[in-house]
Amino acid sequence: MRKIREMIYILLLALSICALQGCSAETLNSKNEKIETTEAVVEIEQSIDLEEEKEELSTTDIEVYKDEKFGGVFIDINIEDFDALGFAYGDSVDIVFSNGYELRDIPYYNGFYAKTGDPMLVGYHGYGDIEACISNGDSLWEVSKVKKGDKVKISRREKGKYKSTQELLNLQYTDNREDYKSDEVFANFRNVKVGNIKEGILYRGASPINNEHKRAKYANDLMEKVGIKYDVDLSDDENEIKKHFAKDGFESEYFKKLYDEKDVSMLSLDMNYKSKKFAEKIVKAAVDISKNEGPYYIHCVEGKDRTGFLCMVIEGLAGANYDEIIADYMITYDNYYGINKNIDKEKYEAVKATYIDSMLRFIADSDPYTGNGTIALEDLDWVNIMGRYLSKNGMSDEDINNLYNRLGIE
């Protein structure tokens, strides 16, 4: 198609020059002729562009494998090679698995921008390969019933159909310490002080053990600096922790000390926050805090969404209002992406609505006393809502009272 385009363009250009040079002023208005010729070139170029957009773009059959942590379907082609085929973030794609399962007209993003429960194809920062998944939802591996050895073919359905969402929520960060103003910002490390939580008792941030984003040593050292006594690891199970210990260049000795002293809660949480299993693990984390001495450190890998969910539950229980919960959550997006109200209010509001409001609304709508979505999030009583959320999912009144005491809440 590119060669045909070049040949037509050269031919039109030659005809245009010939027409302009060969006609006298008496018989031809060269200005008008130039305009008409230019319009003809543009018209044909636009036609070619449309044909290029309609041109079939697809992969060959590629093997799939399971995302063991989140249940998505990894596709055995790395992001750079996939994009080199002509796919672009914001495109609409069709995915057809060899077992017959299909996903039609789904977005291809570089982050998890699809609505909760919707399918998407993602080339996420830190992932080697592209992945098909259900955003914050059920395991696509189980839903699609694919198995090891199955293959998939991806075709572009419409170029740029989801480009506006991609551009609005485009979130990318670097793993270079030099790009951040402090170790705390780089490790997304901070003291949680909203509501009535005692200062210096609860901290959150990036993983002090998973070094895929080069932040583990920084988080580990900051934990030691503030005297963390109990670690809530939302990301790893025991086997995964041992794998981190065995990797070359392991430098997180303070975390290992806590682990050896059995002062680490290992939750291995996915991000399907609407599931019963997710809620039960959130309760397990809260109970573990209630039964151990602080200060406490809560983290997943980036200290963003899983960490954010648990922190918003604790913050709400501790008396934080909607604005305080939002403000603490959004520090993460300022740390990683430089997004705040002053710099990019539109993106700030989009992130808040896509991620935080959705989580809070889910918790509120599952509560029988909130009116099921009829009351504004800003007007809700988060102390009672979060207390009922924990109770409903298995936390006793005694443990909730102990959690209050551990966090210094009267």
Summary of the structure (lengths in Angstrom):
residues: 410
radius of gyration: 26.7
end to end distance: 71.6
largest distance: 99.6
contacts: 1296
relative contact order: 0.09
helix: 46%
strand: 15%
